[in-house]
Amino acid sequence: MEPGFWHDKWDAKHLGFHLGEVNVLLIKYWPELALDNDSSGCDINVFVPLCGKSLDMCYLADRGHNVLGCELSQKAVEQFFSENNLPHQIEPLEPINKFTTEQVTILQGDLFSLAPEQFSEINAFYDRAALIAWPESMRLAYVEQISALIPPKSIGLLITLDYPQEALKGPPFAVSEDWVMTNMSDAFEIELLSCGDALMDNQRFVNKGVPWLSESVYKLKRRS
């Protein structure tokens, strides 16, 4: 979507995409990446694209990881720090602003303005609501940008939704397993960890008469 769409969402407080708790699938499946048991002793540095003010970042930090988020909306970033009572510093880095607190840094600005050099220490990533935020006409550009930013061998978790796209105007947009495998396998090794019925947990979809909704979790590894 165009930047103005998301700015309008935050201005109007239309935040149906924001969860007021840590995502249960993150809690269930993040340990399967075995990142907490890194035998090399290296820090785990997790990239969270289109992070909003997600509490998932707090969960990852609580596990001892360093979190690097990217978010277009300055309001979202400010609310993340204020709502979690996190003192922070702001560093202007044209064309973005860098918000930093202990274990969590958020780059506030356009994802497409970022360069791989800013991600040299990243070795993990987490995408719950980023890939599904893009319509199909823009989604491949997002995948190409993420692939360029994430260093080789980085391991991550991807969560997607799939449903009959004609039944509901996104976002979130429908992303099928076929789309993931076709468009992401050149850059990532992909393993489907789970796929389950999620309709009854998403009242908006029920209210709109969407006949089915599935939620999938993938383990990804950036190819060398």
PyRosetta script that sets phi, psi and omega in degrees:
from pyrosetta import init, pose_from_sequence

init()
pose = pose_from_sequence("MEPGFWHDKWDAKHLGFHLGEVNVLLIKYWPELALDNDSSGCDINVFVPLCGKSLDMCYLADRGHNVLGCELSQKAVEQFFSENNLPHQIEPLEPINKFTTEQVTILQGDLFSLAPEQFSEINAFYDRAALIAWPESMRLAYVEQISALIPPKSIGLLITLDYPQEALKGPPFAVSEDWVMTNMSDAFEIELLSCGDALMDNQRFVNKGVPWLSESVYKLKRRS")
pose.set_psi(1, 157.0)
pose.set_omega(1, 178.5)
pose.set_phi(2, -70.9)
pose.set_psi(2, 152.3)
pose.set_omega(2, -177.7)
pose.set_phi(3, -53.7)
pose.set_psi(3, -38.5)
pose.set_omega(3, -178.7)
pose.set_phi(4, -60.0)
pose.set_psi(4, -31.1)
pose.set_omega(4, 179.0)
pose.set_phi(5, -60.6)
pose.set_psi(5, -46.7)
pose.set_omega(5, -176.9)
pose.set_phi(6, -74.2)
pose.set_psi(6, -35.7)
pose.set_omega(6, 174.9)
pose.set_phi(7, -60.5)
pose.set_psi(7, -41.4)
pose.set_omega(7, 178.9)
pose.set_phi(8, -64.2)
pose.set_psi(8, -38.7)
pose.set_omega(8, 178.9)
pose.set_phi(9, -61.2)
pose.set_psi(9, -45.7)
pose.set_omega(9, -179.2)
pose.set_phi(10, -70.4)
pose.set_psi(10, -37.6)
pose.set_omega(10, 178.4)
pose.set_phi(11, -63.5)
pose.set_psi(11, -39.3)
pose.set_omega(11, -177.9)
pose.set_phi(12, -87.6)
pose.set_psi(12, -2.5)
pose.set_omega(12, -178.2)
pose.set_phi(13, 59.3)
pose.set_psi(13, 34.2)
pose.set_omega(13, 174.1)
pose.set_phi(14, -91.0)
pose.set_psi(14, 85.7)
pose.set_omega(14, -167.4)
pose.set_phi(15, -118.8)
pose.set_psi(15, 45.9)
pose.set_omega(15, 179.4)
pose.set_phi(16, -61.5)
pose.set_psi(16, -21.5)
pose.set_omega(16, -179.7)
pose.set_phi(17, -81.0)
pose.set_psi(17, -13.2)
pose.set_omega(17, -178.2)
pose.set_phi(18, -88.3)
pose.set_psi(18, 128.9)
pose.set_omega(18, 175.7)
pose.set_phi(19, -94.1)
pose.set_psi(19, 135.7)
pose.set_omega(19, 179.7)
pose.set_phi(20, -84.4)
pose.set_psi(20, 12.5)
pose.set_omega(20, 178.8)
pose.set_phi(21, -150.0)
pose.set_psi(21, 169.0)
pose.set_omega(21, 178.4)
pose.set_phi(22, -69.1)
pose.set_psi(22, 137.6)
pose.set_omega(22, -178.6)
pose.set_phi(23, -62.4)
pose.set_psi(23, 128.2)
pose.set_omega(23, -175.7)
pose.set_phi(24, -66.0)
pose.set_psi(24, -29.7)
pose.set_omega(24, 179.7)
pose.set_phi(25, -73.1)
pose.set_psi(25, -31.6)
pose.set_omega(25, 173.5)
pose.set_phi(26, -63.0)
pose.set_psi(26, -47.2)
pose.set_omega(26, -179.6)
pose.set_phi(27, -60.7)
pose.set_psi(27, -40.6)
pose.set_omega(27, -176.1)
pose.set_phi(28, -73.6)
pose.set_psi(28, -41.8)
pose.set_omega(28, -168.8)
pose.set_phi(29, -104.3)
pose.set_psi(29, -18.9)
pose.set_omega(29, 179.2)
pose.set_phi(30, -56.9)
pose.set_psi(30, -42.1)
pose.set_omega(30, 179.0)
pose.set_phi(31, -58.8)
pose.set_psi(31, -25.1)
pose.set_omega(31, -179.9)
pose.set_phi(32, -67.9)
pose.set_psi(32, -15.7)
pose.set_omega(32, 176.5)
pose.set_phi(33, -76.8)
pose.set_psi(33, -14.6)
pose.set_omega(33, 176.8)
pose.set_phi(34, 58.8)
pose.set_psi(34, 30.1)
pose.set_omega(34, -179.4)
pose.set_phi(35, -75.4)
pose.set_psi(35, -26.3)
pose.set_omega(35, 179.3)
pose.set_phi(36, -69.2)
pose.set_psi(36, -15.9)
pose.set_omega(36, -176.6)
pose.set_phi(37, -109.1)
pose.set_psi(37, 31.7)
pose.set_omega(37, -179.0)
pose.set_phi(38, -61.0)
pose.set_psi(38, 111.8)
pose.set_omega(38, -175.7)
pose.set_phi(39, -69.2)
pose.set_psi(39, -17.5)
pose.set_omega(39, -179.5)
pose.set_phi(40, -75.7)
pose.set_psi(40, -15.6)
pose.set_omega(40, -178.5)
pose.set_phi(41, 78.9)
pose.set_psi(41, 6.9)
pose.set_omega(41, -178.9)
pose.set_phi(42, -75.7)
pose.set_psi(42, 151.0)
pose.set_omega(42, 172.6)
pose.set_phi(43, -65.0)
pose.set_psi(43, 146.8)
pose.set_omega(43, 173.8)
pose.set_phi(44, -95.5)
pose.set_psi(44, 118.5)
pose.set_omega(44, -178.2)
pose.set_phi(45, -114.6)
pose.set_psi(45, 111.6)
pose.set_omega(45, -168.8)
pose.set_phi(46, -105.0)
pose.set_psi(46, 126.4)
pose.set_omega(46, 174.9)
pose.set_phi(47, -92.5)
pose.set_psi(47, 129.1)
pose.set_omega(47, 178.9)
pose.set_phi(48, -122.2)
pose.set_psi(48, 97.0)
pose.set_omega(48, -179.7)
pose.set_phi(49, -73.9)
pose.set_psi(49, 148.3)
pose.set_omega(49, 179.3)
pose.set_phi(50, 48.8)
pose.set_psi(50, 52.3)
pose.set_omega(50, -167.1)
pose.set_phi(51, -76.4)
pose.set_psi(51, -18.9)
pose.set_omega(51, -176.5)
pose.set_phi(52, 56.9)
pose.set_psi(52, -135.5)
pose.set_omega(52, 174.8)
pose.set_phi(53, -117.0)
pose.set_psi(53, 35.7)
pose.set_omega(53, -171.8)
pose.set_phi(54, -60.2)
pose.set_psi(54, 134.2)
pose.set_omega(54, 174.0)
pose.set_phi(55, -71.5)
pose.set_psi(55, -10.9)
pose.set_omega(55, 175.5)
pose.set_phi(56, -60.0)
pose.set_psi(56, -30.6)
pose.set_omega(56, 177.8)
pose.set_phi(57, -65.4)
pose.set_psi(57, -36.6)
pose.set_omega(57, 177.2)
pose.set_phi(58, -66.2)
pose.set_psi(58, -40.3)
pose.set_omega(58, 177.9)
pose.set_phi(59, -60.3)
pose.set_psi(59, -46.3)
pose.set_omega(59, -179.2)
pose.set_phi(60, -64.9)
pose.set_psi(60, -40.0)
pose.set_omega(60, 177.7)
pose.set_phi(61, -65.5)
pose.set_psi(61, -38.4)
pose.set_omega(61, 179.0)
pose.set_phi(62, -64.3)
pose.set_psi(62, -24.3)
pose.set_omega(62, 176.3)
pose.set_phi(63, -80.4)
pose.set_psi(63, 0.5)
pose.set_omega(63, 178.8)
pose.set_phi(64, 94.8)
pose.set_psi(64, 5.6)
pose.set_omega(64, 179.7)
pose.set_phi(65, -84.3)
pose.set_psi(65, 156.6)
pose.set_omega(65, 167.6)
pose.set_phi(66, -94.3)
pose.set_psi(66, 132.8)
pose.set_omega(66, -173.2)
pose.set_phi(67, -113.4)
pose.set_psi(67, 131.3)
pose.set_omega(67, 173.6)
pose.set_phi(68, -120.2)
pose.set_psi(68, 107.0)
pose.set_omega(68, 178.4)
pose.set_phi(69, -98.7)
pose.set_psi(69, 161.9)
pose.set_omega(69, 171.7)
pose.set_phi(70, -133.4)
pose.set_psi(70, 130.0)
pose.set_omega(70, -177.1)
pose.set_phi(71, -147.8)
pose.set_psi(71, 133.3)
pose.set_omega(71, -178.9)
pose.set_phi(72, -70.0)
pose.set_psi(72, -42.1)
pose.set_omega(72, -171.0)
pose.set_phi(73, -82.9)
pose.set_psi(73, 122.2)
pose.set_omega(73, 175.9)
pose.set_phi(74, -66.0)
pose.set_psi(74, -35.2)
pose.set_omega(74, 177.9)
pose.set_phi(75, -60.3)
pose.set_psi(75, -42.4)
pose.set_omega(75, 179.9)
pose.set_phi(76, -61.2)
pose.set_psi(76, -44.2)
pose.set_omega(76, -178.5)
pose.set_phi(77, -66.1)
pose.set_psi(77, -45.8)
pose.set_omega(77, 179.4)
pose.set_phi(78, -61.0)
pose.set_psi(78, -39.5)
pose.set_omega(78, 179.8)
pose.set_phi(79, -68.0)
pose.set_psi(79, -34.5)
pose.set_omega(79, 177.6)
pose.set_phi(80, -58.9)
pose.set_psi(80, -47.2)
pose.set_omega(80, -176.8)
pose.set_phi(81, -73.0)
pose.set_psi(81, -39.2)
pose.set_omega(81, -177.9)
pose.set_phi(82, -71.7)
pose.set_psi(82, -43.0)
pose.set_omega(82, -176.8)
pose.set_phi(83, -69.7)
pose.set_psi(83, -22.8)
pose.set_omega(83, 177.9)
pose.set_phi(84, -103.8)
pose.set_psi(84, 9.8)
pose.set_omega(84, 176.7)
pose.set_phi(85, 52.4)
pose.set_psi(85, 48.2)
pose.set_omega(85, -177.8)
pose.set_phi(86, -107.5)
pose.set_psi(86, 112.4)
pose.set_omega(86, 173.6)
pose.set_phi(87, -63.3)
pose.set_psi(87, 143.7)
pose.set_omega(87, -174.9)
pose.set_phi(88, -152.6)
pose.set_psi(88, 164.1)
pose.set_omega(88, 175.5)
pose.set_phi(89, -113.9)
pose.set_psi(89, 150.6)
pose.set_omega(89, 178.5)
pose.set_phi(90, -121.4)
pose.set_psi(90, 126.8)
pose.set_omega(90, 179.3)
pose.set_phi(91, -123.5)
pose.set_psi(91, 115.2)
pose.set_omega(91, 177.0)
pose.set_phi(92, -70.1)
pose.set_psi(92, 125.6)
pose.set_omega(92, 177.0)
pose.set_phi(93, -133.0)
pose.set_psi(93, 80.0)
pose.set_omega(93, -175.2)
pose.set_phi(94, -44.0)
pose.set_psi(94, 125.2)
pose.set_omega(94, 11.7)
pose.set_phi(95, -98.8)
pose.set_psi(95, 19.8)
pose.set_omega(95, -179.0)
pose.set_phi(96, -122.5)
pose.set_psi(96, 170.1)
pose.set_omega(96, 170.5)
pose.set_phi(97, -118.0)
pose.set_psi(97, 138.1)
pose.set_omega(97, -178.0)
pose.set_phi(98, -106.6)
pose.set_psi(98, 114.4)
pose.set_omega(98, 178.2)
pose.set_phi(99, -101.5)
pose.set_psi(99, 127.9)
pose.set_omega(99, -174.4)
pose.set_phi(100, -134.2)
pose.set_psi(100, 133.0)
pose.set_omega(100, 167.4)
pose.set_phi(101, -136.1)
pose.set_psi(101, 179.2)
pose.set_omega(101, -178.9)
pose.set_phi(102, -61.2)
pose.set_psi(102, 120.5)
pose.set_omega(102, 176.5)
pose.set_phi(103, 75.1)
pose.set_psi(103, -10.1)
pose.set_omega(103, 179.5)
pose.set_phi(104, -129.7)
pose.set_psi(104, 125.2)
pose.set_omega(104, 173.4)
pose.set_phi(105, -125.1)
pose.set_psi(105, 134.8)
pose.set_omega(105, 176.5)
pose.set_phi(106, -123.3)
pose.set_psi(106, 126.0)
pose.set_omega(106, 174.0)
pose.set_phi(107, -90.5)
pose.set_psi(107, 110.9)
pose.set_omega(107, -176.8)
pose.set_phi(108, -94.0)
pose.set_psi(108, 113.1)
pose.set_omega(108, -178.2)
pose.set_phi(109, 159.1)
pose.set_psi(109, -170.2)
pose.set_omega(109, -176.2)
pose.set_phi(110, -76.2)
pose.set_psi(110, 124.7)
pose.set_omega(110, 178.2)
pose.set_phi(111, -53.4)
pose.set_psi(111, -35.2)
pose.set_omega(111, -175.8)
pose.set_phi(112, -77.5)
pose.set_psi(112, -3.5)
pose.set_omega(112, 175.6)
pose.set_phi(113, -93.6)
pose.set_psi(113, -4.0)
pose.set_omega(113, -176.4)
pose.set_phi(114, -86.0)
pose.set_psi(114, 154.7)
pose.set_omega(114, -177.2)
pose.set_phi(115, -121.4)
pose.set_psi(115, 151.8)
pose.set_omega(115, -178.7)
pose.set_phi(116, -55.4)
pose.set_psi(116, -29.2)
pose.set_omega(116, -178.7)
pose.set_phi(117, -60.4)
pose.set_psi(117, -25.9)
pose.set_omega(117, 179.5)
pose.set_phi(118, -78.2)
pose.set_psi(118, -4.3)
pose.set_omega(118, -174.4)
pose.set_phi(119, -123.5)
pose.set_psi(119, 18.2)
pose.set_omega(119, -173.4)
pose.set_phi(120, -62.6)
pose.set_psi(120, -25.9)
pose.set_omega(120, -178.2)
pose.set_phi(121, -97.5)
pose.set_psi(121, -0.1)
pose.set_omega(121, 179.3)
pose.set_phi(122, -70.9)
pose.set_psi(122, 134.4)
pose.set_omega(122, 175.2)
pose.set_phi(123, -135.0)
pose.set_psi(123, 8.0)
pose.set_omega(123, 176.9)
pose.set_phi(124, -152.6)
pose.set_psi(124, 163.3)
pose.set_omega(124, 179.8)
pose.set_phi(125, -156.4)
pose.set_psi(125, 160.9)
pose.set_omega(125, -176.6)
pose.set_phi(126, -147.1)
pose.set_psi(126, 122.8)
pose.set_omega(126, -179.0)
pose.set_phi(127, -127.7)
pose.set_psi(127, 104.2)
pose.set_omega(127, 175.8)
pose.set_phi(128, -99.3)
pose.set_psi(128, -42.1)
pose.set_omega(128, -171.9)
pose.set_phi(129, -130.4)
pose.set_psi(129, 16.5)
pose.set_omega(129, -178.0)
pose.set_phi(130, -89.8)
pose.set_psi(130, -54.6)
pose.set_omega(130, -178.7)
pose.set_phi(131, -59.6)
pose.set_psi(131, -41.0)
pose.set_omega(131, -177.6)
pose.set_phi(132, -77.9)
pose.set_psi(132, -2.4)
pose.set_omega(132, 176.5)
pose.set_phi(133, -82.3)
pose.set_psi(133, -11.2)
pose.set_omega(133, -174.9)
pose.set_phi(134, -104.6)
pose.set_psi(134, 133.9)
pose.set_omega(134, 170.6)
pose.set_phi(135, -65.8)
pose.set_psi(135, 158.9)
pose.set_omega(135, -174.3)
pose.set_phi(136, -57.2)
pose.set_psi(136, -30.8)
pose.set_omega(136, -178.8)
pose.set_phi(137, -67.5)
pose.set_psi(137, -20.6)
pose.set_omega(137, -178.3)
pose.set_phi(138, -113.9)
pose.set_psi(138, -7.8)
pose.set_omega(138, -169.8)
pose.set_phi(139, -68.4)
pose.set_psi(139, -38.1)
pose.set_omega(139, -177.4)
pose.set_phi(140, -66.5)
pose.set_psi(140, -35.2)
pose.set_omega(140, 177.1)
pose.set_phi(141, -63.3)
pose.set_psi(141, -37.5)
pose.set_omega(141, 176.0)
pose.set_phi(142, -63.0)
pose.set_psi(142, -46.7)
pose.set_omega(142, -179.8)
pose.set_phi(143, -60.2)
pose.set_psi(143, -41.8)
pose.set_omega(143, 179.9)
pose.set_phi(144, -64.8)
pose.set_psi(144, -38.8)
pose.set_omega(144, 179.2)
pose.set_phi(145, -68.5)
pose.set_psi(145, -45.3)
pose.set_omega(145, 178.3)
pose.set_phi(146, -61.3)
pose.set_psi(146, -41.6)
pose.set_omega(146, 179.7)
pose.set_phi(147, -62.4)
pose.set_psi(147, -35.0)
pose.set_omega(147, 179.5)
pose.set_phi(148, -72.9)
pose.set_psi(148, -31.3)
pose.set_omega(148, -175.9)
pose.set_phi(149, -82.9)
pose.set_psi(149, -38.0)
pose.set_omega(149, -173.4)
pose.set_phi(150, -79.5)
pose.set_psi(150, 124.4)
pose.set_omega(150, -179.5)
pose.set_phi(151, -65.3)
pose.set_psi(151, 154.6)
pose.set_omega(151, 176.5)
pose.set_phi(152, -55.8)
pose.set_psi(152, 147.4)
pose.set_omega(152, 177.8)
pose.set_phi(153, 74.5)
pose.set_psi(153, -1.6)
pose.set_omega(153, 175.2)
pose.set_phi(154, -63.2)
pose.set_psi(154, 141.9)
pose.set_omega(154, -177.4)
pose.set_phi(155, -114.7)
pose.set_psi(155, 139.6)
pose.set_omega(155, -177.2)
pose.set_phi(156, -151.0)
pose.set_psi(156, 175.8)
pose.set_omega(156, 179.6)
pose.set_phi(157, -120.0)
pose.set_psi(157, 131.8)
pose.set_omega(157, 177.7)
pose.set_phi(158, -122.0)
pose.set_psi(158, 129.6)
pose.set_omega(158, 177.4)
pose.set_phi(159, -118.4)
pose.set_psi(159, 128.8)
pose.set_omega(159, -178.0)
pose.set_phi(160, -129.8)
pose.set_psi(160, 163.2)
pose.set_omega(160, 172.5)
pose.set_phi(161, -118.7)
pose.set_psi(161, 146.6)
pose.set_omega(161, 174.0)
pose.set_phi(162, -137.1)
pose.set_psi(162, 139.8)
pose.set_omega(162, -179.5)
pose.set_phi(163, -165.7)
pose.set_psi(163, 169.2)
pose.set_omega(163, 177.0)
pose.set_phi(164, -66.0)
pose.set_psi(164, 108.9)
pose.set_omega(164, -172.7)
pose.set_phi(165, -58.8)
pose.set_psi(165, -30.4)
pose.set_omega(165, -179.0)
pose.set_phi(166, -69.5)
pose.set_psi(166, -14.1)
pose.set_omega(166, -177.6)
pose.set_phi(167, -82.2)
pose.set_psi(167, -17.5)
pose.set_omega(167, -175.3)
pose.set_phi(168, -157.3)
pose.set_psi(168, 134.5)
pose.set_omega(168, 175.8)
pose.set_phi(169, -80.9)
pose.set_psi(169, 124.6)
pose.set_omega(169, 178.6)
pose.set_phi(170, -78.4)
pose.set_psi(170, 179.9)
pose.set_omega(170, 5.5)
pose.set_phi(171, -82.8)
pose.set_psi(171, 160.8)
pose.set_omega(171, -1.6)
pose.set_phi(172, -71.9)
pose.set_psi(172, 148.6)
pose.set_omega(172, -178.8)
pose.set_phi(173, -96.8)
pose.set_psi(173, 154.5)
pose.set_omega(173, 179.5)
pose.set_phi(174, -73.0)
pose.set_psi(174, 129.8)
pose.set_omega(174, 175.7)
pose.set_phi(175, -129.8)
pose.set_psi(175, 112.5)
pose.set_omega(175, -176.5)
pose.set_phi(176, -84.0)
pose.set_psi(176, 162.9)
pose.set_omega(176, 175.0)
pose.set_phi(177, -61.5)
pose.set_psi(177, -39.0)
pose.set_omega(177, 178.6)
pose.set_phi(178, -59.2)
pose.set_psi(178, -41.1)
pose.set_omega(178, -179.7)
pose.set_phi(179, -64.5)
pose.set_psi(179, -45.0)
pose.set_omega(179, -180.0)
pose.set_phi(180, -59.2)
pose.set_psi(180, -49.4)
pose.set_omega(180, -177.0)
pose.set_phi(181, -65.7)
pose.set_psi(181, -39.1)
pose.set_omega(181, -177.6)
pose.set_phi(182, -71.3)
pose.set_psi(182, -39.6)
pose.set_omega(182, -169.8)
pose.set_phi(183, -103.3)
pose.set_psi(183, -9.4)
pose.set_omega(183, -177.2)
pose.set_phi(184, -120.2)
pose.set_psi(184, -10.0)
pose.set_omega(184, -174.1)
pose.set_phi(185, -72.7)
pose.set_psi(185, -20.5)
pose.set_omega(185, 175.9)
pose.set_phi(186, -67.0)
pose.set_psi(186, -34.0)
pose.set_omega(186, -176.7)
pose.set_phi(187, -98.4)
pose.set_psi(187, -23.0)
pose.set_omega(187, -173.5)
pose.set_phi(188, -132.7)
pose.set_psi(188, 143.4)
pose.set_omega(188, 162.0)
pose.set_phi(189, -77.8)
pose.set_psi(189, 132.3)
pose.set_omega(189, -170.9)
pose.set_phi(190, -124.6)
pose.set_psi(190, 131.3)
pose.set_omega(190, 174.6)
pose.set_phi(191, -130.6)
pose.set_psi(191, 122.5)
pose.set_omega(191, 176.7)
pose.set_phi(192, -77.5)
pose.set_psi(192, 117.3)
pose.set_omega(192, -179.0)
pose.set_phi(193, -89.0)
pose.set_psi(193, -35.7)
pose.set_omega(193, 178.9)
pose.set_phi(194, -162.3)
pose.set_psi(194, 156.8)
pose.set_omega(194, 173.4)
pose.set_phi(195, -149.7)
pose.set_psi(195, 117.9)
pose.set_omega(195, -175.1)
pose.set_phi(196, -139.4)
pose.set_psi(196, 162.8)
pose.set_omega(196, 177.8)
pose.set_phi(197, -70.0)
pose.set_psi(197, 124.8)
pose.set_omega(197, -177.2)
pose.set_phi(198, -121.8)
pose.set_psi(198, 9.6)
pose.set_omega(198, -172.3)
pose.set_phi(199, -61.5)
pose.set_psi(199, -47.5)
pose.set_omega(199, -174.5)
pose.set_phi(200, -68.8)
pose.set_psi(200, -15.2)
pose.set_omega(200, 178.1)
pose.set_phi(201, -91.9)
pose.set_psi(201, 1.2)
pose.set_omega(201, -176.6)
pose.set_phi(202, -131.2)
pose.set_psi(202, 89.0)
pose.set_omega(202, -171.7)
pose.set_phi(203, -62.0)
pose.set_psi(203, -32.7)
pose.set_omega(203, 179.2)
pose.set_phi(204, -58.9)
pose.set_psi(204, -42.1)
pose.set_omega(204, -179.9)
pose.set_phi(205, -67.8)
pose.set_psi(205, -38.7)
pose.set_omega(205, 177.2)
pose.set_phi(206, -62.2)
pose.set_psi(206, -47.5)
pose.set_omega(206, -178.2)
pose.set_phi(207, -61.8)
pose.set_psi(207, -30.9)
pose.set_omega(207, -179.2)
pose.set_phi(208, -87.2)
pose.set_psi(208, 1.0)
pose.set_omega(208, 177.7)
pose.set_phi(209, 75.9)
pose.set_psi(209, 21.7)
pose.set_omega(209, 177.0)
pose.set_phi(210, -65.1)
pose.set_psi(210, 126.1)
pose.set_omega(210, -172.2)
pose.set_phi(211, -73.3)
pose.set_psi(211, -29.3)
pose.set_omega(211, 178.7)
pose.set_phi(212, -155.7)
pose.set_psi(212, 153.7)
pose.set_omega(212, -179.7)
pose.set_phi(213, -148.8)
pose.set_psi(213, 124.2)
pose.set_omega(213, 177.5)
pose.set_phi(214, -117.9)
pose.set_psi(214, 147.7)
pose.set_omega(214, 179.0)
pose.set_phi(215, -121.8)
pose.set_psi(215, 127.1)
pose.set_omega(215, -175.3)
pose.set_phi(216, -118.8)
pose.set_psi(216, 148.0)
pose.set_omega(216, 177.4)
pose.set_phi(217, -123.3)
pose.set_psi(217, 128.4)
pose.set_omega(217, -179.7)
pose.set_phi(218, -120.6)
pose.set_psi(218, 144.6)
pose.set_omega(218, 166.4)
pose.set_phi(219, -98.1)
pose.set_psi(219, 127.3)
pose.set_omega(219, -179.1)
pose.set_phi(220, -118.9)
pose.set_psi(220, 146.6)
pose.set_omega(220, 171.5)
pose.set_phi(221, -133.5)
pose.set_psi(221, 123.7)
pose.set_omega(221, -179.5)
pose.set_phi(222, -65.9)
pose.set_psi(222, 124.9)
pose.set_omega(222, 179.7)
pose.set_phi(223, -68.0)
pose.set_psi(223, 153.9)
pose.set_omega(223, 178.3)
pose.set_phi(224, -73.6)
pose.dump_pdb("model.pdb")
